């Protein structure tokens, strides 16, 4: 688990997790629109926020040279 966390802090790890969370958020958004349940919208929001956090950390890593923990 420590090695996964350490890899997640790298630029490649941030990009990978950001894209995966964005894809999951897209899937939940499709379900939310199709079925209209509030839980689908909540899951969409949670994964969208997670994806945005990873993407902003990645941008910060490129600006500063390393990701902020």
N, C-alpha and C positions, 0 to 999 in steps of 0.2 A: 504494500500500500504506500510505503514511503517513496518507493521508486516511481510509482505512478504520479504522486503529488509533485515530485521533483521534476519529472518530465512535463507535467502540466504547466510548470512555470517557465518552460522554454518557449521560444517563438513558435516553433512547429507545434508544440503541445497546445498553446493558446489558440492557434489557428484551427487545429483539428477539433478541439472541444467547442470552439465558437461555431464552426460549421455544423457539427453534429447537433448542437443545441438549437441552432437555427432551423435545421431540417425537422427536428422533433417539434419545435414550435409551429412550423408550417403544417405538420400533420395534425396537431391538436387544433389549430385554427380551422382547418378544413372540417374536422369533426364538430367544432363549435358552431360553424356556420350551418352545417348539414343538420345537426341534431338540436342545437339551440340550448343545450344545458349549461348552466352557470359553471359547473365544474370543469368543462372543457375550456371555457374562457379563462378560468383561473390557471389551469395548467399551461395554456398558451402564454399567459402573462409571465408566469414563473420562468418558463424556458426562454422566453424572449429576453427577459432581464438578464438571465444567466449568459445568453449569447452575447448581448451587448456589453456586459462586463468583460468577457473574454476578448472581444474585439477592441474595446477601448484600452485594455491592458496591452494588447498586441501593438496598437498604435503607439502607446507610450513607450513600449520596448524599443520600437524603431526610432523614436525621437531621442530617448535617453541612452539607448544602447543595451539596456537590460530590463526585464520586467520588474515591476514593483510588487513586493509581496505584501 
